[in-house]
């Protein structure tokens, strides 16, 4: 977005895909609300979400290079929440 305010105003959704050089073990919260540690090698950060909840959410992914697909692991949580 290079510092321009126009891009931020006109865009509906902005996502950032980050690749880790080495897979990271992180706490994620799955769709059932359960937390578990999973190995992730990609992180999808929702920078801007205009018409839905989840802005600022970080989602852990695993990339399969054989099929060129992602497997969603869940929302990354900073630390284990009991």
C-alpha positions in Angstrom: 0.0 0.0 0.0 3.2 2.1 0.1 1.9 4.8 2.4 -1.0 6.0 0.2 -4.2 6.6 2.0 -6.3 6.1 -1.2 -5.4 2.4 -1.3 -6.5 1.9 2.2 -9.8 3.7 1.7 -10.8 2.0 -1.6 -9.7 -1.5 -0.7 -12.4 -3.8 0.9 -9.9 -6.4 2.2 -6.1 -6.4 2.7 -4.3 -9.6 3.6 -0.6 -10.3 4.3 0.8 -13.8 3.7 4.1 -14.5 5.6 6.3 -17.5 5.0 8.5 -18.8 7.8 12.0 -20.2 6.8 11.6 -22.9 9.4 8.1 -24.2 10.5 7.1 -22.7 13.9 5.2 -24.4 16.7 2.4 -22.1 17.7 -0.8 -22.1 19.8 -3.9 -22.0 17.5 -7.6 -21.9 18.3 -9.5 -24.1 15.9 -13.1 -23.7 14.7 -14.4 -25.6 17.8 -12.7 -23.1 20.1 -10.2 -25.6 21.3 -6.5 -24.6 21.6 -3.7 -26.8 20.5 -0.1 -26.5 19.5 0.5 -26.9 15.8 3.4 -26.6 13.4 2.8 -23.9 10.9 4.9 -22.6 8.0 2.7 -19.7 6.7 0.8 -17.0 8.5 -2.1 -15.0 7.0 -2.7 -11.7 8.7 -6.0 -9.9 8.0 -4.8 -6.3 7.9 -8.2 -4.7 6.8 -11.6 -6.4 6.7 -14.4 -4.0 5.9 -17.6 -6.1 5.9 -16.7 -8.8 8.4 -15.2 -9.4 11.8 -11.6 -10.5 12.2 -9.5 -7.4 11.5 -6.0 -8.0 12.9 -6.6 -11.8 13.1 -3.6 -14.0 12.4 -4.3 -17.4 10.8 -1.8 -20.3 10.8 -1.5 -22.3 7.6 0.4 -25.3 6.4 1.5 -25.3 2.7 1.5 -28.6 0.8 4.0 -28.2 -2.1 2.8 -31.3 -3.8 -0.7 -30.1 -4.4 0.0 -26.4 -4.0 -2.8 -26.1 -1.4 -3.0 -24.6 2.1 -4.5 -26.3 5.2 -5.9 -23.9 7.8 -4.7 -24.7 11.3 -6.7 -22.0 13.1 -6.4 -18.5 14.6 -3.0 -17.9 16.2 -3.1 -17.0 19.9 -0.2 -15.2 21.6 -0.1 -17.6 24.5 -2.1 -20.5 25.8 -5.4 -19.2 27.3 -6.8 -21.6 29.8 
